[in-house]
Amino acid sequence: MATMDKNWKIIPPFYPEFDLERCDYKNGCNLCAHECSFGEISLKPVKGEDGKVYYRPWANKTACGSCQRCVKMCPYGAISIKREPMHTSHAYWTPEYVNNIWKQAGSKGGVLLVGNGATGPQRRYFDHIMFDACQVTNPSIDPLREPMEIRTYLGSKPEKFGYGIMPQLKLEVPIMFGAMSFGALNLRVHEAEARATREIGTFWNTGEGGFHKSLRKYGENTIVQIASGRFGVSEDYLKSAAAVEIKIGQGAKPGIGGHLPGEKVSQAISETRMIPEGSDALSPAPHHDIYSIEDLRQLIYAIKEATEYKVPVSVKIAAVHNVAPIVSGIARAGADIIAIDGFRGGTGATPLQIRQNTGIPIELAIAAADQRLREEKIRNSVSLIASGGIQCSSDALKAICLGADAVYVATPVLIALGCGVCQRCFSGKCAYGITTNKPGLAERIDVDEATECLKNLLHAWAEEMEELMGSMGISTIEALRGNRDRLRGVGLNEEELKILGIKHAGF
C-alpha cells in the first residue's frame, strides 16, 4: 500500500525530451548529463542491438526548471524542453495554487522560496505607454547625422547658478547595473560588471555582500551598499567606491531582510562579508539604528563625514503605496540620489507570497515621486533612479520620461550572460554558473566573454535610446527627464493616467 507521503508528490511542469536519432550517446556523448546541475538528466544503461551496453540520456522528471542549459549545450540539437503542467478540473483552484499547497504540506511547513522577479498578473504599465513621435511641424532628428547627448549626472544640483555642486556620478549612458551581492552572484560576474561599466562609462552596484578586494581597482565605477546586516562595511570600504548606497528595501521583498545560507559562505565570501565561514548571513528587516527620517539623516551625514564629502550618498527603497512622501523625506534628509525599486525587481531568493503580493509597479512609483518633488520645489536637490522590471531600452526611456534620471538593471545582466530565468538562484546550482560560486559551476563564466556581452547590451540599448529620442525630435536626455508630454497611454483608466501624469492616446 502506498504511503501518505505520495499525496504531496509534485508534478514537474517541465522535462527534457531526447531525439535519439540525433543523439550521439552511442559514441559516448554525455554532455547533457554533465551540464545539468539540478540532477534532472541521468545516464541509463541500455543494451544495443549489437549486444553492447550504452549509456542513454534519461529524464528523471523530478527537477527540471527549464533553464535550457542542456538545449543550448547539446552539439547535435537533440534536446527540447517539454511542458507537462498539472491539470485540475477546477477553475478556481488552479494548478499553481494546488502545487504550492502540496509543497508546503510535504515540507514541514516551509516557506516557499523563488528567485527572479514577480510573475503575477498585475498590469505592466510600460506596455500601455507609447512615445509621441514627431511628424511635420516638429521634425525628427537623425542620430546617425546629428549629435545625441545621453550623458547624465547623478547627484544633488544647486537651485541657483553659482552655488556649489555636490559630488556627481557621470554616466555616459543612463543605465547602471543594479545591486546583486557577492555570494548571491559568482565573483566572476562582479568582475565582468566592473570591467564593462569602466569601459562604457557607467556604474555597477556591489549589493549588500561587501566589495571583494580583487575588484577594488574598479572603485571609480562602483557603488557600494550599506544594508541592515552591515556586511563588509568599514571606512576603507566606504572610501573605495564612487558612491555609497543605503539599502532600506528592495522591490522583490519590501519589508523583509535577506538570507545567504551558510553552505554558500565560502572563505572568500567570509572574508568579504566579515563573517565566519559557513555561517548564515542574515540581514534583519529594519536597520536597527533607523526608525525615523532623523535617524536616516544621521547615517547619511555620518557616511558623508567618513568619505570627506567626496562621494554622493544614495538611499534605495522599495516602491510602496506612500512612496512620494517617503522620497520627499529622504531628499530633505540629505540624500543625493534615491533609487526606487518596483515590485517586479529580481532577487536570488524571496518568499513566494511576498514577491507576488507586495509593492507597486515602478511606473506608478517613479511618476508619483517625481511629481511630489516638483510640487515641493526640491526636484533638483536629488536624483531619482528607477529599477524593477526594466526589460528593454524603451522601458528605460519611458522611466526617464516619467521622472527618473537613470535606471538600474539587474535581471537583464543575468539574462545577457545566459540565464534562462528558471527562478532557482537560491539553490546554489545555477547551470550557467551565474548565481553560484560552487567549484565546477562557477568556472562556466568566462570573464572576458561576459564582459563583452554586457558591453554589447549597453551599446545596443544606448543606440536604441538615441533612435527613440530622435523620433521625438529630442537630442538630449536631460530634455526628456520628467517630460511626460512625450508619452501617451493606451487602455488605461483616468486614475492611472492621473498618477502617471500622461494623456490618453488621441489627445
N, C-alpha and C positions, 0 to 999 in steps of 0.2 A: 504493500500500500504506500502510495506517495505521501511524503511528509508535508506538513502545512506550509513549510517554507517555500514550496513551489508556487504558492498562491501569489507571491510577490516577485516572481521572476520577470525581469524587464524584457520587453520585446524590442530588440535592437532596431532602430529606424534605418540603418544603413548596413550594407555588407558588400565586400568586393566580389565581383564575378570574373572568372578567368576564361579566356578564349584559348582552349588547349591546342587548337590548330596553330595559333600564333606563338604560344608559349614555348620557350626553349628549355624547359625543365629537364628533358631527356639528355641534354648536354651539360647538365649541372648548374644551370642558372637558378639561383635562389635569392636574387637581388630584392624582390618584393618582401620576402620574409625578413631579410636583414634590415631593410629600410623602415618597416613598420615598427614603430617604437611603443605601440599600445598593446601588442600581442594579439592583434586580430588575425594576422596571417601566420599560419604554421606550415610545415612541410610534412606531408603524409606519404609514407612508403607505399608504393603500388607496384605490382608485378606487371611488366610489359609483355607483349605478345612474344618477344624473344626470350622470355624467361628471366630477364634481368630485373632487378629492383631499382625503381626510380623514385625520386622524392618530388612529389607534385604539390604545388601551392594549394592551400586549403583555407577556406574562410571559416573561422571559428564561430562567427555570428554572436559575438559577445562584447566586442569593444570598439567597433568601427564608429568613428565620429565624422567621417567624410572629410578628412584633412587633405585627401587627394595626393598624398606623398607617393604612394605606390603607383598611381596612374602616371604621375609625372616622370618617375624614375624608370619605369619599365621600358627597356630599349626596343621592345617588339610591339608596343601598343596593344598588349594582350589583356589589359585590366580595365574594367569600368566599375564605377560605384553604383549600386542599385539602391533604390529607396524602397523599403518594405515597412511602411508605417503600420502601427497597430490600428485596428478598426474597432469602433463601438457602434452599437445601434442607437445610441442616444445622442440627440442633437446638442444637449446642454453639457453633459459630461464628456468633453472631448478627450481624445487620446492623450493630449499633453497633460491634462489635469489628472487623469487616471494613472498615468505612468509616474507622475510626481508623487502621488499618494502611495503607490506601490514601493517607490524608492525609500520613502520615509518609514513606511511600515516595516520594511525589511532591514533598516539601517540603525536600529536602536534609537530612533528619534533624531537623527542627524539633520542639520540644516543643509539644504540643497545649495551647492556652490556652482557657479558658472563663470566663464571668462567672457571677454569682449563686451560689446555694448548691448543695450536693451533691444529686444526683438519684438516688443509689444506692438499692438495695433494702433497706437497713438499716431496722430497725424504728423507727417514730416512736412513742415511748412515751407522748406526750401523748394519742394516740388510744386507748390501752389503760388510761387512768386516768379514773375517774369521781368526781365530787363526791358526798359522802354528805349528802343533803338532810335537812331536818327534817320531822317529822310531828307526832304527838300530844303526846308528853311533853316535847319540846323545840321550842316553837313557832317558826315562821319570823318574819322581820321584813319589813315592807313599806317599801322605801326611799322610796316616794312620801309616806309619812306619818311616818316616823321618821328621825332624822338618821343618816347613814352617814359614817364617817370613813375616807377613803382617803389622807389626807395621811401622808407618811412622811419620815423624816430619815435621810440617809446620812452616815456618819462614825463615828469611834470613840466609844463611850459608856463612861462610868465604871462600874466594877463595883459601887461603893457610892454611896449617896446622899450628896451634899455634896461629892464630888470634882469637879474642874473638867472641863468638857465641851470637847472639841476642836472645831474648826470643822466645821459641818454644812452639807449641802445640803438645802434644804427643797423637797420635791416635793408639789405639790397632787394629782398623780396619780402612781402608782408606775411610770411609763413614761417613758423617755428615748429620744432619738434617738441611735442608735449612731454610731460613728466612720466617717466617709466623707470623704476628703480633697478639698481644692480641687485640681483637676486631674483627679482621678478623677470629680468631680462638677462640674456647672455652678455658678458662683458664685451665680447666682440661686436655686438650690436651697438653698444655705447660708443665704442671706438669708431665704428662706421658713421654714426650720427655726428660725432665730434669732427671727424675729418670732412664730411660732406658740408656741414654748416660753415666750417672755416673756409672752405674753397668757394662756396656760394656767397657767403657774407650774411649769415643769419645765425640763429642760436638754437641750442638743444637744452633740455632740462634733465638733470640727473634723477629727478624724483626724490623720494624720501630715504633712499638707501645709501646715502653718502657719495663721495666723489673719489673714485679709485685713484691711487697715487700715480699709476701709469698714464692717466689721462689729464693730469694737472697742466701739461703743456698746452692743452686746448682751452685753458681757462678763459681766454678772451672771447670765446664763443659759447660759454657755458653759463647756464642759470642753475644755481644750487637751491635746494629746498630745505626749509626748516618745518618739519611736521611735528605732530604731537609726541612721537617717540624720540625725537631729537637724535636720530641715528647719525653718527659720523660728524656731528656738529662741533666745531672748535673755531677758535679765532682764525687759524690758518685756513680752515675750510671756507669761512666767510670771505676772506681776502683773496681766495684763489680764483674767484669767478667774476663774471661781468655783471651779474645781478643776483640778488638773493630773494627767494620767494617763500613767503609764509603760507604753508598749506593749511587752510582751515577745513576745507572739504573738497570733494570731487563728485562729478556728476553721476558716476556709476554707483556710488554708495553714499549719498548725503547722510550726515548724522551718525555714521559709524566709522570705526577705525580700521586699521589694516592688520594683516597677519601673514607673515612669511614663516612657513613650517620649519622646524628645526632641522629636518633632514635636508633642506636646501641651503642651510647656513654652513658653507664650506669655510676653509681657512681664509681665503681671500675676502669672502663676504663678511666673515667675522672681524677681520682687521679693518675693513672699510666702514662697517656699521658700528664698530667698537662695542661688540657684544661677544659673549662666549661662543665658541664654535659648537654647533649642534643645538643651540638654544633657540626657542621660538622668538621671533622678532614681532612683538605685539605693540601696535600703536593704539593708544586709548582714543575713544571717540572725540572727546574735547581736549584742547590744550588746558592743562591744569593750572596754567597761570594766565589764562584769558577767559574772563567771564563778562567782559563789557568792552565797549569801544575804547574806554580809557585804558584798559589793560592792553588792548591791541596797540594803541598808540605808544605805550611804554615800550613794547617789544620792537616796534618799528624803529623808534629812535635809539634803542639800545643797539640794534643792528647798524644803523647809520653811524653811531659813535664808533662801533667796533671796526667799521670799514672806512672810517675817516671821511664820511660823506662823499666817497668816490664812486659808489655804485648805486643804481636805483634799487628800491625795495618794492617788491610786488606782493600782493596778497591774492591767494587763489581760493575761491569759494564755489560751492555747488549752486546751480540755478534752482532757486526755490521761489515760492509764490510772492514773498516780500523782498525780492532781490533788489528792487530800486532803492528803498530807504537804507538797506544794508550797504549798498555801494556808496550811497551818499555819506554814510557814517565813516566808511573806510577811507574815502577820499579826504574827509575832514580830519581823520586820524593821522594823515601824513603819508599815506601810501603814494608811490609814484606811478604804479601800474596795478590794475586789478584784472585778474583772469577769472572769467565766469565759465563754468563747465556745465553743459547741458546734460540732461538725463540719458542721452544716448552715448555718453562717453564710455570708453572701454576701460577694462581693468583686468588684472590677472585672475582675481577671484573676488566674488561678491555673492552674498545670499541672493538666490533667485528672486524672492519676493521683494527684496529691497530694490534690485535692479529694474524690475518691471513696473514698480508702482510708486516710486518716489522721484521727486524732482520735477522740473518742467523743461520744455524744449528750449534750446539755446536761442532760437529765432525770437521768441517772445521775451526772453530774459534780457538779451542784449539791447533790444529796442526799448524796453522799459527803463533799463539802467541809463542808456544814453539820453533819453528824453528827460529823466529826472535830473541828471547832472546839468543839462542845458537850462532847464527851468530854474535851477538854483544858481545858475551862472558860475559854475565851478567845473565845467567840462574840460577846460584846458589844464586844470590842476592835476589831472590823472589820465593815463592812457588805459584803454579797455582792450582786453584780448578775449576773443570768443573761441570756445572749444566744445567738443562733444557732438559728434555726428557729422563732422565736415568730411564729405565724401569725394569732392572734386573741386576744381578751381572755381567753378561758378558758385558753389556753396560759399567758398571763401570770400568771393567778391560780394555776394549778397549779404553776408555777415558784416562786411565793411560798410556797405550802403545802409545797413540797419543801425550802425553806430560803433562798430569795432574799429580799432586802429590796425589790428593784425589778428591772425588766428594761430592757434595751436593745432597740430595734427599728430595723432599717435597711432591709432589703428591703421591708417594708410601706410605708416612706416613699416609695420609688421607685414602687411599685405605685399608691399613692394619687395620685401625680402623672401616672399614665397608663401606666407601664411595662408592657410585655407579656411581660416575663421571657424575652426571646429569647436571652439569655446572650452578648451581643456588646458588653458595656460597654467592653471594651478597645479596640474598633475606632476609637473617636472619631467614630462615625457615628450615634449614637443618634437614632432617628427622632423621639423626643419631646423631644430637647434636654436630657435629664436628666444623662447621663454624658458630655457633651461641652461644650467651650467654643468650638467651631467656629462662626465667623460664619455666620448663616443658619439654623443649627440651635439655637444657644443661645437665640436670641430666642423660640423656641417656648414657653419657660417664662415665664409671666406671674406675677410675684412676688406680686401681690395675690391672684390666684386660687389659686396654690399654697399660700399661707399659709392661706387659708380651708379648703382641702382637708385640710391637716394638722391644723388646729384641729378640724375636723369629726371626723376619725379619732380624735383623743384624747378628744373629748367622748363619742363613741359607745362607745369601749372602756371609758371610766370608768363610764358608765351601766350597761353590761352587767356590769361587775365588781361594782357595787353590787347589782344584781339577784341575781347568783350568791351574793354574801355573805349577802344577806337570806334566800336559800333554805336556807342553812346555819345560820341563826339567829345570825349574827355581824355586829356593827355596826362593828368597827374592823379595819383591815388589819393592824395590829400583832398582833392575836389570831390571825391566820392564818399569820404567818411561821413556817415550820417545823412547822406543825400538820398533820402527816401523818395524824392520826386522821380528818381530814375527807376523806381520799382512799381510794379502793378500786381495786384492779387487776382487769382483765378479760383473761383469756388470757395471763397472764404466769407464768413458772415460778418456783420457790421462790427461786432465786438472784437473779433480777431483783427480786422482791418484797422480798428481804432488803436489797439495795443501795438500793432506793428507800425502804425503811422503811415500807411500807404493807401493809395486809392485802388479801387477795383478796376480791372481791365475794362477799357471802353470809355474811361473818364480821363 
